[in-house]
Amino acid sequence: MTEDHAEPTASFTELYGYAPEGVWAAPGRVNLIGEYTDFNDGFVMPLALPHTARAAVARRTDGELRLHSTDVPGGVVSLRVDELAPHQGHGWAAYPAGVVWALREAGHPVTGADIQLTSTVPTGAGLSSSAALEVVTALALNDLFGLGLDRAALAVLAQRAENAFVGVPCGVMDQMASACCTEGHALHLDTRDLGRRQVPFDLAAHGLRLLVVDTRVKHALGDGAYAERRAGCEEGARLLGLRTLRELPYEELDSALDRLAGAGAGDSVVRYVRHVVGDNRRVERVIALLDAGDVRAVGPVLTAGHVSLRDDLRVSCPELDLVVEAANAAGALGARMTGGGFGGSAIVLVEEAAAEAVTGAVLDAFAGAGFGAPGVFAAVPSAGARRLV
C-alpha cells in the first residue's frame, strides 16, 4: 500500500477505532482559460492538479455523521443527518456535510458515515480546495451506498452543497473539474449543458511547462465581490433580453455594449459583459490552437485574459499583476491570474528551458516589492476523482 493510501486509512482507524471501507481522492484544479463564465452558461477549460483531498470513509446506519480533518485543529465534528440544514455554520465541515444534505435532499438514502479527510490542495489559493472536499465526499458516498450517480451528477450535487448549504454562489466548473478531468488533458466544459471534451494537453511533449504561482495572499476586497459580479452579469443579460450572457455571440458584442449603455446600465455591468463574452471567445481560441498543435500561441491569449480580468472584471490585485508582468518580461509565453482573484494564484506558460529563469524573476520581483515569497510549482494535468482502496 502506498503512503497516499496508508495515511488516511491509519488515521481513520486510530480516530474511530475500526478500519474504513475505502479511501477516495479528488483533485484540486487550475483553470487554463475561461473565468467567471461558468455561472453565465459559458465555456471553461480547467485541468486537474496532482494535489488531492483524500477521504477514508465507512457507512453508518444510525443517522450519525462524524467528520474529522487532519488539516484543521480540533476534534471530530458530530452531526445528525436528519438535522442538517443550510447556513448553520460548521466551518470547514460544512463542505462535506453539505454534500450529505444535498444527496439526502435529492432522495438518496445516505444514513450516516464516519469520514476522515486530509488534503494537499493549497487553501486560499484559488485551486478549488473546497470543491475537492465536496467531490471526494460525494464519490465515496456514491460508491458505498450504491447510488449509481455518474460523475457529472455528483459534481452538480456538490455544487448545490456549496451554493445552497454553505452559501457560496459558485458555478459548476470547480466540481466538474475535480470529478471529470482525466490525466494528460484539459477539460473543455460547456457549463450550459455540461457537455465536455477531454483536450490533449501534453506540454512536456512540446518542451513547455505551465507554472502555478500561488501568491499566498487573499485580500478582503474579495469578500462579496464574486456575488456582486454574478449579479452584474445577470443584470446585463436581463437588459439585453437574454437568459444568460452565453446567448450573446461575440460578433454582436460591440452593438450589445452600446445597447446596454443606452439602457442606462452602469459602467460595471458593461465591463462585466465585455469580459464574459470575450473570455468565452478566448476559450474557443485556445481549443483551436491546441487542436492545431500551436501550443505556444496560447500564451498571448492567456495574457489577454488577464488584461480583461484586471481592467474589465477588476478582480486582480498588485501581487497577481506583478506575477504576469515579471514573468512576461522574463520571457514567458503568457500569463494570467486564475480563479476568483483578489489574491490566489496565477498561471505562467513557459518554455521548459526558461522555467527556472522565469521563476527566479517572479521571486525577485516579489522580494523587490516587499511581498512575501510566492509558492511556485508545475501544473501537471492529472486524473479526476477516483477510488484509491
C-alpha positions as CSV (number, residue, x, y, z in Angstrom):
1,M,0.0,0.0,0.0
2,T,1.4,3.4,-0.9
3,E,1.8,6.2,1.6
4,D,-1.1,8.0,-0.2
5,H,-3.3,5.1,0.7
6,A,-1.9,4.4,4.1
7,E,-2.1,7.8,5.8
8,P,-5.9,8.3,5.8
9,T,-6.5,4.6,6.5
10,A,-4.2,4.6,9.5
11,S,-5.5,7.9,10.9
12,F,-9.2,6.8,10.4
13,T,-8.5,3.6,12.4
14,E,-6.8,5.5,15.1
15,L,-9.6,8.0,15.3
16,Y,-12.7,5.8,15.0
17,G,-11.4,2.5,16.3
18,Y,-12.1,0.4,13.2
19,A,-11.0,0.2,9.6
20,P,-12.6,2.3,6.8
21,E,-14.4,0.7,4.0
22,G,-12.3,2.5,1.4
23,V,-10.2,5.5,0.6
24,W,-11.0,8.0,-2.2
25,A,-9.2,11.0,-3.7
26,A,-10.4,14.1,-5.6
27,P,-8.1,16.8,-7.0
28,G,-7.9,20.5,-6.9
29,R,-7.9,22.3,-10.3
30,V,-6.3,25.1,-12.1
31,N,-8.3,26.9,-14.8
32,L,-6.4,27.4,-18.1
33,I,-8.9,29.9,-19.5
34,G,-12.5,30.9,-19.1
35,E,-13.0,32.9,-15.8
36,Y,-16.3,34.0,-14.3
37,T,-18.0,32.3,-17.3
38,D,-19.4,29.2,-15.7
39,F,-22.4,30.9,-13.9
40,N,-23.1,32.6,-17.3
41,D,-23.6,29.2,-19.0
42,G,-20.3,29.7,-20.8
43,F,-17.1,27.8,-21.6
44,V,-14.3,26.9,-19.2
45,M,-11.1,24.9,-19.6
46,P,-9.7,23.6,-16.3
47,L,-7.2,20.8,-15.6
48,A,-6.9,18.7,-12.5
49,L,-3.8,19.1,-10.3
50,P,-1.9,16.2,-8.7
51,H,-2.9,17.8,-5.3
52,T,-5.9,16.0,-3.8
53,A,-8.3,15.8,-0.9
54,R,-8.4,12.2,0.4
55,A,-11.2,10.6,2.4
56,A,-11.3,7.4,4.3
57,V,-14.9,6.6,4.8
58,A,-17.2,4.0,6.4
59,R,-21.0,3.9,6.4
60,R,-23.2,4.3,9.4
61,T,-26.9,3.2,9.7
62,D,-27.7,5.2,12.8
63,G,-28.1,8.7,11.3
64,E,-24.8,9.9,12.7
65,L,-22.3,11.9,10.6
66,R,-18.8,12.2,12.1
67,L,-16.2,14.3,10.3
68,H,-12.6,14.9,11.0
69,S,-9.8,16.7,9.1
70,T,-6.1,16.2,9.8
71,D,-5.5,19.7,8.3
72,V,-7.7,21.7,10.8
73,P,-7.2,22.0,14.5
74,G,-9.9,20.5,16.6
75,G,-11.7,17.2,17.1
76,V,-14.4,15.2,15.4
77,V,-17.5,17.2,14.3
78,S,-20.6,15.1,15.1
79,L,-23.8,15.9,13.3
80,R,-27.2,14.2,12.7
81,V,-28.0,13.7,9.0
82,D,-31.7,14.4,9.6
83,E,-30.9,17.7,11.2
84,L,-28.7,19.1,8.5
85,A,-29.9,22.4,7.2
86,P,-28.3,25.3,5.2
87,H,-26.4,28.2,6.7
88,Q,-25.8,26.6,10.1
89,G,-22.0,27.3,10.1
90,H,-19.9,24.2,10.9
91,G,-16.7,25.9,9.3
92,W,-14.8,23.5,7.1
93,A,-17.1,20.7,7.9
94,A,-19.9,22.5,6.1
95,Y,-18.5,21.3,2.8
96,P,-18.7,17.5,3.3
97,A,-21.9,17.9,5.5
98,G,-23.4,19.9,2.7
99,V,-22.8,17.0,0.3
100,V,-24.7,14.7,2.6
101,W,-27.5,17.2,2.9
102,A,-27.7,17.6,-0.9
103,L,-27.7,13.8,-1.5
104,R,-30.5,13.3,1.0
105,E,-32.5,16.2,-0.3
106,A,-32.3,14.6,-3.8
107,G,-33.8,11.5,-2.3
108,H,-30.7,9.3,-1.9
109,P,-30.6,7.1,1.2
110,V,-27.4,8.2,3.0
111,T,-27.9,7.1,6.5
112,G,-24.7,8.4,8.1
113,A,-20.9,8.0,7.8
114,D,-17.6,8.3,9.5
115,I,-15.2,10.4,7.4
116,Q,-11.6,11.2,7.8
117,L,-10.3,13.9,5.5
118,T,-6.8,15.1,4.6
119,S,-5.7,17.4,1.7
120,T,-2.7,18.6,-0.2
121,V,-4.7,21.2,-2.2
122,P,-3.4,24.6,-1.0
123,T,-6.2,26.5,0.7
124,G,-7.0,30.1,-0.2
125,A,-5.0,29.7,-3.5
126,G,-7.9,29.7,-5.9
127,L,-7.3,26.0,-6.7
128,S,-10.6,24.6,-5.5
129,S,-9.7,23.0,-2.2
130,S,-13.4,23.2,-1.2
131,A,-14.6,21.5,-4.4
132,A,-12.1,18.7,-3.8
133,L,-13.6,18.1,-0.3
134,E,-17.1,18.1,-1.7
135,V,-16.3,15.8,-4.7
136,V,-14.3,13.2,-2.7
137,T,-17.2,13.0,-0.2
138,A,-19.8,12.7,-2.9
139,L,-17.8,9.9,-4.7
140,A,-17.2,7.9,-1.6
141,L,-20.9,8.0,-0.5
142,N,-22.0,7.2,-4.1
143,D,-19.8,4.1,-4.1
144,L,-20.6,3.0,-0.5
145,F,-24.4,3.5,-0.7
146,G,-24.6,2.2,-4.3
147,L,-26.4,5.4,-5.5
148,G,-25.4,4.8,-9.2
149,L,-24.8,8.5,-9.9
150,D,-22.4,9.5,-12.7
151,R,-19.5,12.0,-12.3
152,A,-21.4,14.9,-13.7
153,A,-24.4,14.3,-11.4
154,L,-22.1,14.1,-8.4
155,A,-20.5,17.4,-9.5
156,V,-23.9,19.1,-9.7
157,L,-24.9,17.8,-6.3
158,A,-21.5,19.0,-4.9
159,Q,-22.1,22.5,-6.4
160,R,-25.6,22.5,-4.8
161,A,-24.0,21.8,-1.5
162,E,-21.7,24.8,-1.9
163,N,-24.4,27.1,-3.2
164,A,-27.4,26.2,-1.0
165,F,-25.8,24.7,2.1
166,V,-22.5,26.7,2.5
167,G,-23.9,29.8,0.8
168,V,-21.2,30.4,-1.8
169,P,-22.8,31.2,-5.3
170,C,-20.1,29.4,-7.3
171,G,-20.6,28.0,-10.8
172,V,-20.1,24.3,-11.6
173,M,-16.6,24.4,-13.1
174,D,-14.7,23.5,-9.9
175,Q,-16.7,20.5,-9.0
176,M,-16.9,19.3,-12.7
177,A,-13.1,19.6,-13.0
178,S,-12.5,17.6,-9.8
179,A,-14.9,14.9,-10.8
180,C,-14.4,14.6,-14.5
181,C,-10.8,15.7,-15.6
182,T,-8.5,13.0,-17.0
183,E,-4.8,12.6,-16.8
184,G,-2.9,14.5,-19.6
185,H,-5.8,16.5,-20.7
186,A,-7.6,19.8,-20.1
187,L,-11.4,19.7,-19.8
188,H,-13.4,21.7,-22.3
189,L,-16.6,22.2,-20.4
190,D,-19.8,23.7,-21.7
191,T,-21.5,24.8,-18.5
192,R,-24.9,25.2,-20.2
193,D,-25.4,21.5,-20.9
194,L,-22.4,20.0,-19.1
195,G,-21.1,18.8,-22.5
196,R,-17.4,18.1,-22.2
197,R,-14.4,17.1,-24.2
198,Q,-11.0,16.0,-23.0
199,V,-8.5,18.1,-24.9
200,P,-4.9,16.6,-25.0
201,F,-2.6,18.9,-23.1
202,D,0.9,17.3,-23.1
203,L,3.1,20.3,-22.6
204,A,6.2,18.3,-22.0
205,A,6.0,16.9,-25.5
206,H,6.2,20.4,-26.8
207,G,9.0,21.4,-24.5
208,L,6.7,23.6,-22.4
209,R,5.7,23.9,-18.8
210,L,2.7,25.5,-17.1
211,L,3.7,27.1,-13.8
212,V,1.2,27.9,-11.0
213,V,2.3,30.8,-8.8
214,D,0.5,30.9,-5.5
215,T,0.7,34.5,-4.3
216,R,-0.3,33.3,-0.8
217,V,-2.4,36.4,-0.3
218,K,-6.2,36.8,0.0
219,H,-7.5,40.4,0.0
220,A,-10.6,41.3,2.0
221,L,-11.8,43.1,-1.1
222,G,-12.7,39.7,-2.5
223,D,-15.4,39.2,0.2
224,G,-18.7,39.5,-1.6
225,A,-17.1,40.6,-4.8
226,Y,-17.9,37.3,-6.6
227,A,-21.6,37.6,-5.8
228,E,-21.6,41.3,-6.9
229,R,-20.1,40.3,-10.3
230,R,-22.5,37.5,-10.7
231,A,-25.4,39.9,-10.1
232,G,-23.9,42.4,-12.5
233,C,-23.7,39.7,-15.3
234,E,-27.3,38.7,-14.6
235,E,-28.4,42.3,-14.8
236,G,-26.6,42.7,-18.2
237,A,-28.3,39.6,-19.6
238,R,-31.7,40.9,-18.4
239,L,-31.2,44.3,-20.0
240,L,-30.3,42.6,-23.3
241,G,-33.3,40.3,-23.1
242,L,-31.2,37.2,-22.7
243,R,-31.5,34.3,-20.3
244,T,-27.7,34.3,-19.8
245,L,-24.7,36.0,-21.4
246,R,-23.9,32.7,-23.2
247,E,-26.6,33.7,-25.7
248,L,-24.7,36.8,-26.8
249,P,-22.5,36.0,-29.9
250,Y,-19.0,37.6,-29.8
251,E,-19.8,39.2,-33.2
252,E,-22.6,41.1,-31.6
253,L,-20.7,42.2,-28.5
254,D,-20.0,45.8,-29.6
255,S,-23.6,46.6,-30.5
256,A,-24.8,44.9,-27.3
257,L,-22.5,47.1,-25.2
258,D,-23.9,50.2,-27.0
259,R,-27.4,48.9,-26.2
260,L,-26.5,48.5,-22.6
261,A,-25.1,52.0,-22.3
262,G,-28.3,53.3,-23.9
263,A,-30.4,51.4,-21.5
264,G,-28.7,53.1,-18.6
265,A,-26.6,50.1,-17.5
266,G,-23.8,51.1,-15.1
267,D,-20.2,51.0,-16.2
268,S,-19.5,47.9,-14.2
269,V,-22.3,45.9,-16.0
270,V,-20.9,46.9,-19.4
271,R,-17.4,45.8,-18.3
272,Y,-18.6,42.5,-16.9
273,V,-20.5,41.7,-20.1
274,R,-17.4,42.5,-22.2
275,H,-15.2,40.2,-20.1
276,V,-17.6,37.2,-20.1
277,V,-18.3,37.3,-23.8
278,G,-14.6,37.9,-24.5
279,D,-13.5,35.0,-22.3
280,N,-15.9,32.6,-24.0
281,R,-14.2,33.6,-27.2
282,R,-10.7,33.1,-25.7
283,V,-11.7,29.5,-24.6
284,E,-12.7,28.8,-28.2
285,R,-9.4,30.3,-29.4
286,V,-7.3,28.2,-27.1
287,I,-9.0,25.0,-28.1
288,A,-8.5,25.8,-31.8
289,L,-4.8,26.4,-31.1
290,L,-4.4,23.2,-29.2
291,D,-6.2,21.2,-31.9
292,A,-3.8,22.8,-34.5
293,G,-0.7,21.9,-32.3
294,D,0.2,25.6,-32.0
295,V,0.6,25.4,-28.2
296,R,2.9,28.3,-27.9
297,A,0.3,30.7,-29.4
298,V,-1.8,30.0,-26.3
299,G,0.4,32.3,-24.3
300,P,-0.8,35.7,-25.7
301,V,-4.4,34.5,-25.2
302,L,-3.7,33.9,-21.5
303,T,-2.2,37.4,-21.2
304,A,-5.2,38.9,-22.9
305,G,-7.4,37.1,-20.5
306,H,-5.5,38.6,-17.6
307,V,-5.9,42.1,-19.0
308,S,-9.7,41.6,-19.2
309,L,-9.8,40.3,-15.6
310,R,-7.7,43.2,-14.4
311,D,-9.4,46.0,-16.3
312,D,-13.0,44.9,-17.1
313,L,-13.8,42.5,-14.3
314,R,-11.4,44.2,-11.8
315,V,-10.7,41.1,-9.8
316,S,-6.9,41.2,-9.9
317,C,-4.5,42.7,-7.3
318,P,-1.0,44.0,-7.2
319,E,0.6,40.6,-6.5
320,L,-1.2,38.9,-9.4
321,D,-0.4,41.7,-11.7
322,L,3.3,41.5,-10.7
323,V,3.4,37.8,-11.5
324,V,2.1,38.5,-15.0
325,E,4.4,41.5,-15.6
326,A,7.6,39.9,-14.2
327,A,7.0,36.5,-15.9
328,N,6.3,38.0,-19.3
329,A,9.3,40.4,-19.0
330,A,11.5,37.4,-18.3
331,G,10.4,35.6,-21.4
332,A,7.3,33.7,-20.5
333,L,4.9,33.0,-23.4
334,G,2.0,34.3,-21.5
335,A,0.4,34.5,-18.0
336,R,-2.8,35.3,-16.2
337,M,-4.5,35.2,-12.9
338,T,-6.7,32.1,-12.4
339,G,-9.6,31.6,-10.1
340,G,-11.7,34.2,-8.4
341,G,-9.0,36.8,-7.9
342,F,-8.1,39.3,-5.2
343,G,-5.2,37.0,-4.4
344,G,-4.8,33.3,-5.0
345,S,-2.8,32.1,-8.0
346,A,-1.6,32.9,-11.5
347,I,-0.5,30.6,-14.2
348,V,2.5,31.1,-16.5
349,L,3.2,29.3,-19.8
350,V,6.9,29.0,-20.3
351,E,9.5,27.1,-22.4
352,E,10.7,24.3,-20.2
353,A,14.3,25.6,-20.6
354,A,13.2,29.0,-19.3
355,A,11.1,27.8,-16.3
356,E,13.9,28.3,-13.8
357,A,14.8,31.8,-15.0
358,V,11.1,32.9,-15.1
359,T,10.5,31.5,-11.6
360,G,13.6,33.4,-10.4
361,A,12.4,36.6,-12.0
362,V,9.0,36.3,-10.2
363,L,10.6,35.6,-6.9
364,D,13.0,38.6,-7.3
365,A,10.1,40.9,-8.3
366,F,8.1,39.9,-5.2
367,A,11.1,40.5,-2.9
368,G,11.8,43.8,-4.6
369,A,8.2,44.9,-4.0
370,G,8.3,43.8,-0.4
371,F,5.8,41.0,-0.9
372,G,6.1,37.6,0.8
373,A,7.6,34.9,-1.4
374,P,5.0,33.1,-3.5
375,G,4.9,29.3,-4.0
376,V,5.7,28.0,-7.5
377,F,5.0,24.6,-8.9
378,A,4.4,23.0,-12.2
379,A,0.8,22.1,-13.1
380,V,0.7,18.5,-14.4
381,P,-2.7,17.6,-15.9
382,S,-3.8,14.8,-13.6
383,A,-6.7,12.4,-13.0
384,G,-10.0,13.3,-11.6
385,A,-11.8,11.8,-8.6
386,R,-11.1,8.1,-8.0
387,R,-11.2,5.4,-5.5
388,L,-7.7,4.5,-4.1
389,V,-8.5,1.5,-1.9
